[in-house]
């Protein structure tokens, strides 16, 4: 005697089978360190420090991430995407160190990438050792020279500011003049901030130029011959 299975149960079983098959074939993407979770998935933030895998692509990966050895490294401001952990203030474009030893079995030299965010912003790490930074006004400023590869990729990576501009979040406030040796851009960032948050103000030293006054001689009128 055959047992009849209700249509609803059969449909549910088929749906689960399809979902399981889909997840089994979902692309596995490697991440290294903390990073935002795409809104299409569930949003918020992933706090895993060690190398790990997710079944989704990173959002805006071309400018928010740098890929090394097949792993995606987030290089943007995490606070804009809901990060609530320890944070440190930076100003302008600066180096970001990526340590490939985190996901390799052998020791490897750190790779230097750059963050192209204009003005004041956050990162969850302090500056790497051996790179010239100065802490002034509560912010880290990069006071070294920008290497050729910084300029080579600037056109692409500077677009990170287009992504951040419409995001409503509280950026840090910097009200001091840049330290000596800072070669990056000084920009009054046009951003959307929370209610009651002061504007970002950068005080640039004024240069007073003394003008020497001279007496002007009277010019004789020239007669033009026709």
Order of alpha helices (4+ residues) and beta strands (2+ residues): alpha-beta-beta-beta-beta-alpha-beta-beta-beta-beta-beta-beta-beta-beta-alpha-alpha
